[in-house]
Amino acid sequence: MSEILTKSRARNVFYGGSIFFIGIFAAMTVHSHRYIVSTSTSEMELSEEVVLGKHVWERNSCINCHTLHGEGAYFAPEVGNVMTRWGVVDDPEGAYQILDGWMQSQPSGIEGRRQMPHFDLTEEETRGLAEFLRWADKNHTQDWPPNDAG
């Protein structure tokens, strides 16, 4: 004997299935949020210097040449892990000095070579940019991008 799916049974299947999948969605959302907060945040606090550095990064369109954690242009080196590569990720003063020295030495003036433009940044802006790059370097990116040599 075959059972007929009546309107009330169909409605109950619809509502029951909807409630079940809404519950699944809510559980996955909570799990994802806990995972992101516990594994993908920076070890470094988001200070005013870091925020200033982010504004310097955006105002000068650094992402038009550099990548940051794999996002951006591929004209210039990846800077998401540059402070680790320079060995100053835990040294704010060293990070500032190396970044300032690097930026002051640009452009090289060699014809046909890719060059970084010279930006007239204040010491405060350069310190902020160094702090932003240190902050970005301390983000847990699950080993992304895979090229540590940048």
N, C-alpha and C positions, 0 to 999 in steps of 0.2 A: 504494500500500500504506500503510495507516494504522498508526501505531505505537501500541501500547497502553501506557498509563501504569501501570507495575507498582508494587507497594508500595515496592520499593527505589528506583525513580526518583522517586516522590512524596516519599519521605523525604529523598532527596538534594536535591530542589528546596526542600523546607522548610528543611533545615539550611543550604543555600547562601544562600537568601534571608534567613534569620534572621541569619547571620553578616554578610552584606552590609549589612543595615539597622542592625545593632548598630554596625558600623563607621561608617556615615553619622551615626548618633546621637552617637557618641563624638567624631567630628570637629566636628560642630555645637556640641557642648557646650564643647569646647576653644576654638573660635572665639568663641562667646558670652562665655566667661569672659575671654578676652583683650580683647575689645571693651569689656566693662563696666569692667574694671580700668583700661584706658587712656583711656577717654573719659567715664566717668560717676562719677568719684570727685571728692572735694573737693580743691581746691588747698591747703586749710588742714589742719593736723594735728588729729587728734582728741585734744585736750588734756583735762585734768581739768576745766577751766573749761567747756569745751563739754559734757562729760558732765553736769556740775552743771546747766547751762542746760537740757539735755534733760530732766533730772529735774524742774526747776521748770516747764517747759512741760507735762509730763505731770501733775504733781501739781495744777496749777491748771486743768487741762483747757482749755488755750488753744485746742485744736483744735475745741472745741465752738462757737466763734464764728469763729475765723480759719481760713484755708486755709494750708497749707504745701505749695508746689509743686502746687497744685490739689487736694490732699486735705484734707478737713475740711468745716466748715460755711461757708456763704457769707453769714453775718450781718455779719462784720467784714472788713476788708481782708486781702488776700493778704500774707503776711509772708515768703515765700520769697525775695523780692528787695527787701525793705524797706530794707536797708542800702545797696543801690545807689541806690534812689530817694532816700534821705536824704543820699547822697553821703559815707558814712562806712564803706564796705565795707573799706577798707584802714586805718582809723583806730580801733583798739580803744578808746581813751579817748573819742574823739568819739562812737562808737557807744554807749558806756555813758552818756555825758552826755545825749545826745538821747533814748535810751530811758528813762532815769530821769526826765528832765523830762516826757516824754510821759505816763508812768505816774503821776507825781505830780499831773499836771493832771486826772486822771480821778477820779471821774466828774464830768461837767459840771454836773449838777443840773438840767438843762433838761428839763421834763416832756414826755414823748412822743418824746424823741430817743433813738436808740440810744446806749448808753453802755457804756464798759468799766468793770467793777467795780474798786474799789480793792483791790489786794493788798498786804498788809504784808510786802513782800520786804526782806530785808537787802541791804546794798550788795553783798555777795559773791554773793547770788542774782541780783541785777539785772545784775551784771557777767557772771555765767555765762550768763544769758539773752541778753545782748547778744552774747556770744561764740558761743553756739549759733546765733543768727540770722545772724551774720557767716559762720559755718561753712556753714550751709544756703544762704546767698546765693552762696557760692563753689562749690557743687556744680554739675557740668556736667549740666544737665537737658535738653539739646538743645532749648533755647528753649521749655520748658514751665514754667508755663502761658503761653499766647500773649499774654495781657494784661499788658504790662509796667507799665501805669499802676496795676494792682491796685485 
